[in-house]
Amino acid sequence: MRRTLDRVGDMVYWPVLDVLVWGLFTVYLSDQFSSGLTIINVLLGAIIL
């Protein structure tokens, strides 16, 4: 596992990228729909985590 850089990259790169993309998407939704659709933000955050 340590010798293959591709596998280590896949184990680190894709989870970090997923957290950044979905985190930014959740922040965008919370800014756009901050007038009462907070349950959607909570559900999206729970699904992502």
SELO-140010 format. One record per residue (C-alpha): residue number from 1; x, y, z. Coordinates in steps of 0.02 Angstrom, whole numbers, plus 50000, padded with zeros to 5 digits. Each point is the difference from the previous one (the first is absolute). Layout:
// residues N
+------+-------+-------+-------+
! resi !    xx !    yy !    zz !
+------+-------+-------+-------+
!  NUM !     X !     Y !     Z !
...
+------+-------+-------+-------+
***
This chain:
// residues 49
+------+-------+-------+-------+
! resi !    xx !    yy !    zz !
+------+-------+-------+-------+
!    1 ! 50000 ! 50000 ! 50000 !
!    2 ! 50138 ! 50122 ! 50041 !
!    3 ! 50097 ! 49965 ! 49842 !
!    4 ! 49864 ! 50040 ! 49877 !
!    5 ! 49978 ! 50186 ! 49986 !
!    6 ! 49841 ! 49980 ! 49898 !
!    7 ! 49908 ! 49913 ! 50142 !
!    8 ! 50059 ! 50124 ! 50130 !
!    9 ! 49946 ! 50141 ! 49885 !
!   10 ! 49830 ! 49921 ! 49977 !
!   11 ! 49980 ! 49977 ! 50188 !
!   12 ! 50041 ! 50183 ! 50035 !
!   13 ! 49955 ! 50099 ! 49845 !
!   14 ! 49821 ! 49943 ! 49966 !
!   15 ! 49934 ! 50012 ! 50179 !
!   16 ! 50074 ! 50175 ! 50019 !
!   17 ! 49928 ! 50052 ! 49833 !
!   18 ! 49829 ! 49931 ! 50045 !
!   19 ! 49997 ! 50091 ! 50167 !
!   20 ! 50051 ! 50164 ! 49918 !
!   21 ! 49874 ! 49988 ! 49857 !
!   22 ! 49852 ! 49950 ! 50110 !
!   23 ! 50051 ! 50121 ! 50136 !
!   24 ! 50003 ! 50145 ! 49878 !
!   25 ! 49835 ! 49942 ! 49925 !
!   26 ! 49921 ! 49997 ! 50174 !
!   27 ! 50065 ! 50174 ! 50038 !
!   28 ! 49931 ! 50062 ! 49834 !
!   29 ! 49829 ! 49925 ! 50037 !
!   30 ! 49997 ! 50074 ! 50174 !
!   31 ! 50041 ! 50172 ! 49928 !
!   32 ! 49868 ! 49988 ! 49864 !
!   33 ! 49860 ! 49928 ! 50103 !
!   34 ! 50031 ! 50068 ! 50173 !
!   35 ! 49818 ! 50050 ! 50025 !
!   36 ! 49934 ! 49838 ! 50072 !
!   37 ! 50068 ! 49855 ! 49901 !
!   38 ! 50126 ! 49954 ! 50132 !
!   39 ! 49932 ! 49823 ! 50011 !
!   40 ! 50066 ! 49969 ! 49824 !
!   41 ! 50172 ! 50058 ! 50054 !
!   42 ! 49995 ! 49885 ! 50151 !
!   43 ! 49946 ! 49852 ! 49896 !
!   44 ! 50133 ! 50031 ! 49868 !
!   45 ! 50133 ! 50017 ! 50132 !
!   46 ! 49944 ! 49840 ! 50085 !
!   47 ! 49999 ! 49903 ! 49837 !
!   48 ! 50172 ! 50063 ! 49953 !
!   49 ! 50077 ! 49958 ! 50168 !
+------+-------+-------+-------+
***
